[in-house]
Amino acid sequence: MQADYTRDFYIAAFSHPAVNGITMWGFWEGRHWIPKAALMTKNWSPKPNYEAYLNLVRKEWWTRETGATDQAGKWSGRGFKGDYSITVQVGDKNRSFQTSISDSQESITLKLD
């Protein structure tokens, strides 16, 4: 039941446009103000609610995109709002960029030297 509640709560919060983030007040039973609500047991074993949280945040909502540009040097993908590290490879050279996606952005332009 905790896993279902954690998943449903995060989905509801994530989908609401007024929510900018979620603060988690504790995750370990050994120092949680409501030990049964923790994500990890006292011996640091993950509970089902931890697995539900991790699945959403690190799998379903984690943007991992790859692809090649078209002849004009354009590539299209979809990402969630947030901070990104983007690596571009041209031949045998890589260049990394740090950027962010905000509510008002429709695209990101990266310029290579």
LINZI-V464192 format. One record per residue. N is the residue number from 1. SS is DSSP state (2 for helix, 1 for strand, 0 for the rest). PHI is phi as a letter, one per 30 degrees, with the letter a starting at -180 (none if undefined). Layout:
n=N ss=SS phi=PHI
n=N ss=SS phi=PHI
This chain:
n=1 ss=0 phi=none
n=2 ss=2 phi=d
n=3 ss=2 phi=d
n=4 ss=2 phi=d
n=5 ss=2 phi=d
n=6 ss=2 phi=e
n=7 ss=2 phi=e
n=8 ss=2 phi=d
n=9 ss=2 phi=d
n=10 ss=2 phi=d
n=11 ss=2 phi=d
n=12 ss=2 phi=d
n=13 ss=2 phi=d
n=14 ss=2 phi=d
n=15 ss=2 phi=d
n=16 ss=0 phi=d
n=17 ss=0 phi=d
n=18 ss=0 phi=d
n=19 ss=0 phi=d
n=20 ss=0 phi=c
n=21 ss=0 phi=l
n=22 ss=0 phi=b
n=23 ss=0 phi=c
n=24 ss=0 phi=c
n=25 ss=0 phi=c
n=26 ss=0 phi=j
n=27 ss=0 phi=b
n=28 ss=1 phi=c
n=29 ss=2 phi=e
n=30 ss=2 phi=d
n=31 ss=2 phi=b
n=32 ss=0 phi=d
n=33 ss=0 phi=d
n=34 ss=0 phi=b
n=35 ss=2 phi=e
n=36 ss=2 phi=d
n=37 ss=2 phi=d
n=38 ss=0 phi=d
n=39 ss=0 phi=d
n=40 ss=1 phi=b
n=41 ss=0 phi=d
n=42 ss=0 phi=d
n=43 ss=0 phi=c
n=44 ss=0 phi=i
n=45 ss=0 phi=d
n=46 ss=1 phi=d
n=47 ss=0 phi=c
n=48 ss=2 phi=e
n=49 ss=2 phi=d
n=50 ss=2 phi=d
n=51 ss=2 phi=d
n=52 ss=2 phi=d
n=53 ss=2 phi=d
n=54 ss=2 phi=d
n=55 ss=2 phi=d
n=56 ss=2 phi=d
n=57 ss=2 phi=d
n=58 ss=2 phi=c
n=59 ss=2 phi=c
n=60 ss=2 phi=d
n=61 ss=0 phi=c
n=62 ss=0 phi=c
n=63 ss=0 phi=d
n=64 ss=0 phi=b
n=65 ss=0 phi=b
n=66 ss=0 phi=b
n=67 ss=0 phi=l
n=68 ss=0 phi=c
n=69 ss=0 phi=d
n=70 ss=0 phi=d
n=71 ss=0 phi=d
n=72 ss=0 phi=d
n=73 ss=0 phi=i
n=74 ss=0 phi=c
n=75 ss=0 phi=b
n=76 ss=0 phi=b
n=77 ss=0 phi=a
n=78 ss=0 phi=b
n=79 ss=0 phi=b
n=80 ss=0 phi=d
n=81 ss=0 phi=e
n=82 ss=1 phi=k
n=83 ss=1 phi=c
n=84 ss=1 phi=b
n=85 ss=1 phi=c
n=86 ss=1 phi=c
n=87 ss=1 phi=c
n=88 ss=1 phi=c
n=89 ss=1 phi=c
n=90 ss=1 phi=b
n=91 ss=0 phi=i
n=92 ss=0 phi=c
n=93 ss=1 phi=c
n=94 ss=1 phi=c
n=95 ss=1 phi=b
n=96 ss=1 phi=c
n=97 ss=1 phi=b
n=98 ss=1 phi=c
n=99 ss=1 phi=a
n=100 ss=1 phi=b
n=101 ss=1 phi=c
n=102 ss=0 phi=c
n=103 ss=0 phi=e
n=104 ss=0 phi=c
n=105 ss=0 phi=d
n=106 ss=0 phi=c
n=107 ss=0 phi=a
n=108 ss=0 phi=b
n=109 ss=0 phi=c
n=110 ss=0 phi=c
n=111 ss=0 phi=c
n=112 ss=0 phi=c
n=113 ss=0 phi=d
